[in-house]
Amino acid sequence: MIKRGEYEFTPKEGFILAHFLTVVDVKRSADFYLRILGGKVIRDGEPTIIQIANSWLILNVGGGPTDDKPTVTLHTPQNPNEVSSFMNIRVADILTSYESWQKKGAKFLTEPKDHGFEIRCYMRDPDGYIVEVGQITVD
C-alpha cells in the first residue's frame, strides 16, 4: 500500500477524475488491476482505491439504493456482450503491452487490430468489464 504523502487523491484545487467499478469480489478485482496494470493500492477494503498510472480506480461491491442515490442499484455487467461504458487505456507500444499483459493473465477479445488511425484491442476483467487498449498511429 502506498503511504500517505506519496500520492495526491484529494485535490488541492479543481478536481481529480476517478473511475468506479462495481465488482463481485474486491480483492479478486484489485489483484487483476495490480498484477496486469501495475496499480498501487491507496486504500484497502470496501471500497479499495487503486492508483494506476495517472488515474484512480475505485472498486466496491454492488448494492441497493442509499440516501445519496435513492433510486439507484449498483451491479456488475449482466451480459458480457452488452456494454454501456468502458475504460480506455492509451499506450505507447500496443504490441509490447498486449504481450506483457497477456503473459500476466489478461484475457483479450482479439489480438490488436489496425484501424488506420489507431491500433486497438480489448481485454476483459474478472467482472466482465472490457478495457480498450489503444495506440494512436497518426498525429
HELIX and SHEET records of a PDB file:
HELIX    1   1 VAL A   26  LEU A   37  1                                  12    
HELIX    2   2 ILE A   94  LYS A  103  1                                  10    
SHEET    1   A 4 ALA A  18  VAL A  23  0                                        
SHEET    2   A 4 SER A  55  VAL A  61  1                                        
SHEET    3   A 4 THR A  48  ILE A  52 -1                                        
SHEET    4   A 4 LYS A  40  ARG A  43 -1                                        
SHEET    1   B 4 MET A  87  ARG A  90  0                                        
SHEET    2   B 4 ILE A 130  ILE A 136  1                                        
SHEET    3   B 4 GLU A 118  ARG A 124 -1                                        
SHEET    4   B 4 LYS A 107  PHE A 108 -1                                        
SHEET    1   C 4 MET A  87  ARG A  90  0                                        
SHEET    2   C 4 ILE A 130  ILE A 136  1                                        
SHEET    3   C 4 GLU A 118  ARG A 124 -1                                        
SHEET    4   C 4 LYS A 113  ASP A 114 -1                                        
END                                                                             
